[in-house]
Amino acid sequence: MPERPDAPDLLATARALLLESLLPALPRERQLEARMIARAMEIAARPAPPAATVLAGATAMIRAGQADPGEPAHAALLAAIREELRARCAVSDPRAIREKTP
């Protein structure tokens, strides 16, 4: 039985078709709209960050005093928060991440 493509694969295929075949055939005044749709498809294909899990765990650690400076979990919490912020920025402004990341 053939394997079914998953959602990110389907979105990538549809996006490629839009950009490679349909976009060149559109009138110039409609091409920006097609590019916006392609960008939305690219964003939708990304895996969703586990924001709720990260934030719930961080909140519990902070309330329990486990994330205070000097505690072993402090560095891990900071890393998790940074990663969550990176993931959110990757969706809202990916160029900001590329420009700031060494």
Secondary structure, 3 states (H helix, E strand, C coil): CCCCCCHHHHHHHHHHHHHHHHHHHCCHHHHHHHHHHHHHHHHHHCCCCCHHHHHHHHHHHHHCCCCCCCCCCHHHHHHHHHHHHHHHHHHHCHHHHHHHCC
